[in-house]
Amino acid sequence: MRTARLDPSDLAATESLFALSNGHIGLRGSLEEGEPHVVSGTYVNGFYEERPLPHPEAGYGFPQSGQTVVNVTDGKLIRLHVGDSPLDLRYGRVRSHERVLDLRAGVVERRTDWTAPNGSSVRVTSRRLVSFAHRMLAAICYDVEPLGDGFYLALQSDLLANESNVQPSRDPRAPAPLTRPLQGELSSCHEHRAVLVHRTARSGLRIAAGMDHLLDLPDGAVTTMESDEDLARLTVTSELKPGQRLRLVKLLAYSWSSRRSASALRDQADAALGMARLAGWDALAAQQREYLDDFWDRGDIEIDGDPALQQAVRVSMFHVLQAGARTESQAIPAKGLTGPGYDGHAFWDTETFVLPMLTYTAPEAARGALTWRHHTLPTAVARAAELGLDGAAFPWRTIHGEECSGYWPAGTAGFHVNADIADATARYVAATGNEEFAGTLGIELLVQTARLWASLGHFSNEACFRIDGVTGPDEYTAVVDDNVYTNLMAQQNLRTAADACGLWPDAAARLGVSQDEIERWRAAADVVRLPYDERLGVHAQSEDFTQHGEWDFRATPPEHYPLLLHYPYFQLYRKQVVKQADLVLAMHLRGDAFTAQQKARNFAYYEARTVRDSSLSAAPQAIIAAEVGHLDLAYDYWAEVAFTDILNVHGNVDDGVHIAAAAGTWSVAVAGFGGMRDHGGRITFAPRLPPKLHRLCFRMTFQGRTLLVDVHRDRTDGDVADAAATYRLLGGDPLDTSHHGTPVVLAVGDDVTLPLPSPPNVDPVTQPFGKAPQRQT
């Protein structure tokens, strides 16, 4: 990804898009010189501050406090003074300015040629990385060269704490502002190294931020180091003559703890900096490249016929990897560590959208996210008890595990998050064969989530198990009875937990699971209610949904989207207007519960009522559109989700990248046009190739195997039916799968090529007025 200009109106967006992270450290893509910027944030996963969560009318079980990600000590700052002119691209003359996010190297490269107001001209070249190989480390290589005559310069390399620039907003997606959240506890400096330790007042967390420097300076350069509570600074002054270069490599280390002392955290940061200093920039960059070479070898997606989409897909995948690679028992927030949006909270997005991609491309990252959920299980069990339920009630939004949603109809009532966690757990176990995880953390997650459904639902008679008063994925239809998505995911949760108890009887006994309890789970799953409108021939998203009034889309101005910012929830809840794919998402994740005819009819019905006010919607709509035969529409939705952040489709990329939408880009390729399904722990394929593409090729891992699926046309002028799929096992034991229902056995070294059947003939579908996806040319 490349930009060749500095546009002040896009500054916040580029800070998000050029952000670097490894799942532990996140550095926004602000310029090293610090100015200009909008949100120059630095984030460390799991590090937050508590804040009061007032309720105008309090009720039993309402959360009393919220959690907000902290913009921690900023180590990106390298201020350059060319003579008496600070480098600030709003002044002087920018002769050229280019930044590149190198997806292979995992580095942001920048080159700026600038003439200062005082007439001196300089070239600044920087390279920045957040290490995948070393969880605590980031580094910046910063070069300064004169263009023309030489000059005197000063460099100030800073650690700066309590830099706040988040403004209050009425947008519920925006972060809450924090005022000076970090209290200084310790500062130290020696030679070119400094460490600052701070603590939060309410959450009681400590963080250490350290910097060290490797310097290549002209003769006569002078360096000084100083530190106080909120600022540590290395200053370099030098004369730079024509043909000379000054290089500063800045090494950064971040660690935090809720238990360890300030001196222990300081020593941990010191040790990490020592290792970074020993490695140096070249070794850190080489390790970064090696990590990413391995990732792309396992999971790359290749597209022929649309170069822009190809780039957008890879950018999306890179951001998902960054969000989850080294979380190691911390959450994957909705914005990753690219910005403060949604207060840094994790939602159900993680399990339903992000973990499918990571499970099949970077399974250790998926395990880390599920391990975080398991760590928060005691809190979820306590929350369930508070709500009068058995098992575990996982939070709608959180950082540490406590429920942080102040709006219970969309938060507490969104119980499907528990089944989403169970779904991700079962998928990870099936895709990796990790028996150690399955028999310990996995079975406990499955059992406690199953217990929730057994207590939340009830038998209205022996032939019907209902789950009433819940909110499904569509937050414009809240507190409903028998949401189909929720019921189907709960059904799967109950059956998967029962199966796990049979496989791991000792673990089940340790958890107090009886045979009677297992039988109740199976009995409930067998008769779970799925509302169906016989008159319309479609599933009702929830009980009586198809009886609600219709929304007047033609009378809704374009500027009134998203609807939640312009209409009361009361009006939304009683209309057939869908924020994001709900029943359509159920047809993807639980496609085994629907016939092909039901999928086609359901898709057409809900397509006309879904406004996509959520970045989570376009991906499942694309996947089902491809399955039922709307290939052009699926392609348009794929482009919409792939360009969600690049084109700022939802108007809030300033606060960070939409990680779930980015992961949905992968899902459309693999599950949509690749037709990959993983029902019952077995993967199968039913690929289709959109008319505008000549080839789609993807790689994925499954149970230690690496599989390549290449969907292609032999002739570039061929029609949709003139296509085939080649399956190649790149490593591992033979694999049993299927192609459009035809059994296929794959072994290493044997390519299997099969023709693609013609897609079904389908009638055109419509979207709400003005809400069709933008056609891609």
Secondary structure in CASP SS format (residue, H / E / C, confidence):
PFRMAT SS
TARGET T0000
AUTHOR 0000-0000-0000
METHOD secondary structure of the structure
MODEL  1
M C 1.00
R E 1.00
T E 1.00
A C 1.00
R C 1.00
L C 1.00
D C 1.00
P H 1.00
S H 1.00
D H 1.00
L H 1.00
A H 1.00
A H 1.00
T H 1.00
E H 1.00
S H 1.00
L H 1.00
F C 1.00
A C 1.00
L E 1.00
S E 1.00
N C 1.00
G C 1.00
H C 1.00
I E 1.00
G E 1.00
L E 1.00
R C 1.00
G C 1.00
S C 1.00
L C 1.00
E C 1.00
E C 1.00
G C 1.00
E C 1.00
P C 1.00
H C 1.00
V C 1.00
V C 1.00
S C 1.00
G C 1.00
T E 1.00
Y E 1.00
V E 1.00
N C 1.00
G C 1.00
F C 1.00
Y E 1.00
E E 1.00
E E 1.00
R E 1.00
P E 1.00
L C 1.00
P C 1.00
H C 1.00
P C 1.00
E C 1.00
A C 1.00
G C 1.00
Y C 1.00
G C 1.00
F C 1.00
P C 1.00
Q C 1.00
S E 1.00
G E 1.00
Q E 1.00
T E 1.00
V E 1.00
V C 1.00
N C 1.00
V C 1.00
T C 1.00
D E 1.00
G C 1.00
K C 1.00
L C 1.00
I E 1.00
R E 1.00
L E 1.00
H E 1.00
V E 1.00
G C 1.00
D C 1.00
S E 1.00
P E 1.00
L C 1.00
D C 1.00
L C 1.00
R C 1.00
Y C 1.00
G C 1.00
R E 1.00
V E 1.00
R E 1.00
S E 1.00
H E 1.00
E E 1.00
R E 1.00
V E 1.00
L E 1.00
D E 1.00
L C 1.00
R C 1.00
A C 1.00
G C 1.00
V E 1.00
V E 1.00
E E 1.00
R E 1.00
R E 1.00
T E 1.00
D E 1.00
W E 1.00
T E 1.00
A C 1.00
P C 1.00
N C 1.00
G C 1.00
S C 1.00
S E 1.00
V E 1.00
R E 1.00
V E 1.00
T E 1.00
S E 1.00
R E 1.00
R E 1.00
L E 1.00
V E 1.00
S C 1.00
F C 1.00
A C 1.00
H C 1.00
R C 1.00
M C 1.00
L E 1.00
A E 1.00
A E 1.00
I E 1.00
C E 1.00
Y E 1.00
D E 1.00
V E 1.00
E E 1.00
P E 1.00
L C 1.00
G C 1.00
D C 1.00
G C 1.00
F E 1.00
Y E 1.00
L E 1.00
A E 1.00
L E 1.00
Q E 1.00
S E 1.00
D E 1.00
L E 1.00
L E 1.00
A C 1.00
N C 1.00
E C 1.00
S C 1.00
N C 1.00
V C 1.00
Q C 1.00
P C 1.00
S C 1.00
R C 1.00
D C 1.00
P C 1.00
R C 1.00
A C 1.00
P C 1.00
A C 1.00
P C 1.00
L C 1.00
T C 1.00
R C 1.00
P C 1.00
L E 1.00
Q E 1.00
G E 1.00
E E 1.00
L E 1.00
S E 1.00
S E 1.00
C E 1.00
H E 1.00
E C 1.00
H C 1.00
R E 1.00
A E 1.00
V E 1.00
L E 1.00
V E 1.00
H E 1.00
R E 1.00
T E 1.00
A C 1.00
R C 1.00
S C 1.00
G C 1.00
L C 1.00
R E 1.00
I E 1.00
A E 1.00
A E 1.00
G E 1.00
M E 1.00
D E 1.00
H E 1.00
L E 1.00
L E 1.00
D E 1.00
L C 1.00
P C 1.00
D C 1.00
G C 1.00
A C 1.00
V E 1.00
T E 1.00
T E 1.00
M E 1.00
E E 1.00
S E 1.00
D C 1.00
E C 1.00
D C 1.00
L E 1.00
A E 1.00
R E 1.00
L E 1.00
T E 1.00
V E 1.00
T E 1.00
S E 1.00
E E 1.00
L E 1.00
K C 1.00
P C 1.00
G C 1.00
Q C 1.00
R C 1.00
L E 1.00
R E 1.00
L E 1.00
V E 1.00
K E 1.00
L E 1.00
L E 1.00
A E 1.00
Y E 1.00
S E 1.00
W E 1.00
S E 1.00
S C 1.00
R C 1.00
R C 1.00
S C 1.00
A H 1.00
S H 1.00
A H 1.00
L H 1.00
R H 1.00
D H 1.00
Q H 1.00
A H 1.00
D H 1.00
A H 1.00
A H 1.00
L H 1.00
G H 1.00
M H 1.00
A H 1.00
R H 1.00
L H 1.00
A H 1.00
G H 1.00
W H 1.00
D H 1.00
A H 1.00
L H 1.00
A H 1.00
A H 1.00
Q H 1.00
Q H 1.00
R H 1.00
E H 1.00
Y H 1.00
L H 1.00
D H 1.00
D H 1.00
F H 1.00
W H 1.00
D H 1.00
R H 1.00
G H 1.00
D C 1.00
I E 1.00
E E 1.00
I E 1.00
D E 1.00
G C 1.00
D C 1.00
P H 1.00
A H 1.00
L H 1.00
Q H 1.00
Q H 1.00
A H 1.00
V H 1.00
R H 1.00
V H 1.00
S H 1.00
M H 1.00
F H 1.00
H H 1.00
V H 1.00
L H 1.00
Q H 1.00
A H 1.00
G H 1.00
A C 1.00
R C 1.00
T C 1.00
E C 1.00
S C 1.00
Q C 1.00
A C 1.00
I C 1.00
P C 1.00
A C 1.00
K C 1.00
G C 1.00
L C 1.00
T C 1.00
G C 1.00
P C 1.00
G H 1.00
Y H 1.00
D H 1.00
G H 1.00
H C 1.00
A E 1.00
F C 1.00
W C 1.00
D H 1.00
T H 1.00
E H 1.00
T H 1.00
F H 1.00
V H 1.00
L H 1.00
P H 1.00
M H 1.00
L H 1.00
T H 1.00
Y H 1.00
T H 1.00
A C 1.00
P H 1.00
E H 1.00
A H 1.00
A H 1.00
R H 1.00
G H 1.00
A H 1.00
L H 1.00
T H 1.00
W H 1.00
R H 1.00
H H 1.00
H H 1.00
T C 1.00
L H 1.00
P H 1.00
T H 1.00
A H 1.00
V H 1.00
A H 1.00
R H 1.00
A H 1.00
A H 1.00
E H 1.00
L C 1.00
G C 1.00
L C 1.00
D C 1.00
G C 1.00
A C 1.00
A C 1.00
F C 1.00
P C 1.00
W C 1.00
R C 1.00
T E 1.00
I C 1.00
H C 1.00
G C 1.00
E C 1.00
E C 1.00
C C 1.00
S C 1.00
G C 1.00
Y C 1.00
W C 1.00
P C 1.00
A C 1.00
G C 1.00
T C 1.00
A C 1.00
G C 1.00
F C 1.00
H H 1.00
V H 1.00
N H 1.00
A H 1.00
D H 1.00
I H 1.00
A H 1.00
D H 1.00
A H 1.00
T H 1.00
A H 1.00
R H 1.00
Y H 1.00
V H 1.00
A H 1.00
A H 1.00
T H 1.00
G C 1.00
N C 1.00
E H 1.00
E H 1.00
F H 1.00
A H 1.00
G H 1.00
T H 1.00
L H 1.00
G H 1.00
I H 1.00
E H 1.00
L H 1.00
L H 1.00
V H 1.00
Q H 1.00
T H 1.00
A H 1.00
R H 1.00
L H 1.00
W H 1.00
A H 1.00
S H 1.00
L H 1.00
G C 1.00
H E 1.00
F E 1.00
S E 1.00
N E 1.00
E C 1.00
A C 1.00
C E 1.00
F E 1.00
R E 1.00
I C 1.00
D C 1.00
G C 1.00
V E 1.00
T C 1.00
G C 1.00
P C 1.00
D C 1.00
E C 1.00
Y C 1.00
T C 1.00
A C 1.00
V C 1.00
V E 1.00
D C 1.00
D C 1.00
N C 1.00
V H 1.00
Y H 1.00
T H 1.00
N H 1.00
L H 1.00
M H 1.00
A H 1.00
Q H 1.00
Q H 1.00
N H 1.00
L H 1.00
R H 1.00
T H 1.00
A H 1.00
A H 1.00
D H 1.00
A H 1.00
C H 1.00
G H 1.00
L H 1.00
W C 1.00
P H 1.00
D H 1.00
A H 1.00
A H 1.00
A H 1.00
R H 1.00
L C 1.00
G C 1.00
V C 1.00
S C 1.00
Q H 1.00
D H 1.00
E H 1.00
I H 1.00
E H 1.00
R H 1.00
W H 1.00
R H 1.00
A H 1.00
A H 1.00
A H 1.00
D H 1.00
V C 1.00
V E 1.00
R C 1.00
L C 1.00
P C 1.00
Y E 1.00
D E 1.00
E C 1.00
R C 1.00
L C 1.00
G C 1.00
V E 1.00
H E 1.00
A C 1.00
Q C 1.00
S C 1.00
E C 1.00
D C 1.00
F H 1.00
T H 1.00
Q H 1.00
H C 1.00
G E 1.00
E E 1.00
W C 1.00
D C 1.00
F C 1.00
R C 1.00
A C 1.00
T C 1.00
P C 1.00
P H 1.00
E H 1.00
H H 1.00
Y C 1.00
P C 1.00
L H 1.00
L H 1.00
L H 1.00
H C 1.00
Y C 1.00
P C 1.00
Y H 1.00
F H 1.00
Q H 1.00
L H 1.00
Y H 1.00
R C 1.00
K E 1.00
Q E 1.00
V C 1.00
V E 1.00
K C 1.00
Q C 1.00
A C 1.00
D C 1.00
L H 1.00
V H 1.00
L H 1.00
A H 1.00
M H 1.00
H H 1.00
L H 1.00
R C 1.00
G H 1.00
D H 1.00
A H 1.00
F C 1.00
T C 1.00
A H 1.00
Q H 1.00
Q H 1.00
K H 1.00
A H 1.00
R H 1.00
N H 1.00
F H 1.00
A H 1.00
Y H 1.00
Y H 1.00
E H 1.00
A C 1.00
R C 1.00
T E 1.00
V C 1.00
R C 1.00
D C 1.00
S C 1.00
S C 1.00
L C 1.00
S C 1.00
A H 1.00
A H 1.00
P H 1.00
Q H 1.00
A H 1.00
I H 1.00
I H 1.00
A H 1.00
A H 1.00
E H 1.00
V H 1.00
G C 1.00
H C 1.00
L H 1.00
D H 1.00
L H 1.00
A H 1.00
Y H 1.00
D H 1.00
Y H 1.00
W H 1.00
A H 1.00
E H 1.00
V H 1.00
A H 1.00
F C 1.00
T C 1.00
D C 1.00
I C 1.00
L C 1.00
N C 1.00
V C 1.00
H C 1.00
G C 1.00
N C 1.00
V H 1.00
D H 1.00
D H 1.00
G C 1.00
V C 1.00
H C 1.00
I H 1.00
A H 1.00
A H 1.00
A H 1.00
A H 1.00
G H 1.00
T H 1.00
W H 1.00
S H 1.00
V H 1.00
A H 1.00
V H 1.00
A H 1.00
G H 1.00
F H 1.00
G C 1.00
G C 1.00
M C 1.00
R E 1.00
D C 1.00
H H 1.00
G H 1.00
G H 1.00
R C 1.00
I C 1.00
T E 1.00
F E 1.00
A C 1.00
P C 1.00
R C 1.00
L C 1.00
P C 1.00
P C 1.00
K C 1.00
L C 1.00
H C 1.00
R E 1.00
L E 1.00
C E 1.00
F E 1.00
R E 1.00
M E 1.00
T E 1.00
F E 1.00
Q C 1.00
G C 1.00
R E 1.00
T E 1.00
L E 1.00
L E 1.00
V E 1.00
D E 1.00
V E 1.00
H E 1.00
R C 1.00
D C 1.00
R C 1.00
T C 1.00
D C 1.00
G C 1.00
D C 1.00
V C 1.00
A C 1.00
D C 1.00
A C 1.00
A E 1.00
A E 1.00
T E 1.00
Y E 1.00
R E 1.00
L E 1.00
L E 1.00
G E 1.00
G C 1.00
D C 1.00
P C 1.00
L E 1.00
D E 1.00
T E 1.00
S E 1.00
H E 1.00
H C 1.00
G C 1.00
T E 1.00
P E 1.00
V E 1.00
V E 1.00
L E 1.00
A C 1.00
V E 1.00
G C 1.00
D C 1.00
D C 1.00
V E 1.00
T E 1.00
L E 1.00
P E 1.00
L C 1.00
P C 1.00
S C 1.00
P C 1.00
P C 1.00
N C 1.00
V C 1.00
D C 1.00
P C 1.00
V C 1.00
T C 1.00
Q C 1.00
P C 1.00
F C 1.00
G C 1.00
K C 1.00
A C 1.00
P C 1.00
Q C 1.00
R C 1.00
Q C 1.00
T C 1.00
END
